Amino acid sequence: MLARMASMVIAAALLVSGCTSSGDGAIQRKGPASTTSSLPDSDQDQDSSDGEGGSTSSPTDGPLDGLGSPTSVGDPVTPGAGAEGIDVLSYDLDLNVADPQGPISATVLITVKAEQELAALNLDLHGLTVESATIDDLPVDVSRDGDELSLKPKSPIPQDTEFVAAISYSGDPNPVEDPSAPGVIGWLDRESGSFVAAEPIGTKAFLPSNDHPSDKALFSFTITAPENLTAIANGVLAEKLTENGMTSWRYTQSDPMATYLIQIAVGDYDLIEATGPRGMQIRHAVVRNLSEEQRTLLDQTAAQIEFFETLFGPYPLDTYGLLVADSSPEFALETQTLTLMPASWLRGNTDEFSRVAAHELAHQWYGDSITPSSWSDIWLNESFATYAEWLWADHAGIQPLEDSIEEGKQVAEEGRGIYGPIDDPRPTEIFSINVYYGGGYVLHALRLEIGDEQFFELLRRWAADNAGDNVSTEDFEALAAEITGSDLTDFFETWLRSDSLPALPNK
């Protein structure tokens, strides 16, 4: 995710104060953590007593199901989120939105493979009312414990069994507290319509799910809304049907996705279609009050895709475009195939918008197609997208690469002392400026260490070999060693895990 700052003066202020706001309208670098609105008192009370923020569970001391297995994956950044012992294969969501600012009703079919014998299926769900639930069309006992939903069949589910859980639910999709920084995430609504910003654990606000990036799955969405509104989601529009004043939009995609990358938007949006490299589909959704001049900024999308394909390999997903929404506070988020972008950023500095758009596009290779198994490896997302942004800025004549490298160095020099090593940030600082700029600086150091030919081969292989999968820092180190034929242990220990910043390789 990304919210840009306009200069290193702002970056320095961020390093000193940790603040992400400004009074001058500059676009700043941060993510959904920069949201500053708060929950209603009742929701805050719920979260403080039994929600995500109150848990400190680990893989060995977390809550257990009836067979003694953990009900969370034990990620220190999002304790209590996710569930071990299951592999969700697909979600098929049928969602009704009569009013983007009102309650929702939905039924989701979740296809799951049991990786161990299961006494119950444990999922993440915040608020909302579960009206009915079955597993393979048989009734189950439904229980709730804070943000955990448990579906218990009459007999345990054997290991290696594939089964389908059907859950019908309704209510107001209240946002959840962001564990990575002050603010809320999830289903957000504004006057022009609703949209989703779920990183890292906001999906549970509107969808029962295994809400952790380590469990990617296929998704399809059927969204029914008043016919005067537009509904859009990740993937390709497969079907559209209008009946009795309501329109149903069905979106599908052929690539797996992490739950935090879901995008669902309903409201006053116009759809814009274009063609990208090799005939690929580009489609945008923009608020209807966006001017024609501002809409022309979207024309650069095809050129950005073409440029990145020369560096990273073919675009890895079905389609791409931007969701330009009236999001406030302002942040961009790389929701898969449909990046969330604030409308105000198309009304401001066009060079800044171009850089943000490039950053979020690069995430489709690094973050969306390939996704970290743990939030502690978030640098694999943000550092790569930041370096890609620098490469685009240099290519487009916005800022020379050497200037971006110098900015990265300045942040890295101060940031390590404040935020610690890049590959294992503290839970509340996974989206710190050091992960972005400092991480981009690490990648430039690696480029100097191994040379351009092997560096860009590494980036292409990293994207191609792991498409659709989860990855770790150790995986990246292993691939770098394979491609170079060199022992890079000392390099990665120094650049990723040291508290002090080394000098750039002199090669």
Summary of the structure (lengths in Angstrom):
residues: 507
radius of gyration: 21.9
end to end distance: 32.6
largest distance: 69.0
contacts: 1856
relative contact order: 0.11
helix: 33%
strand: 28%
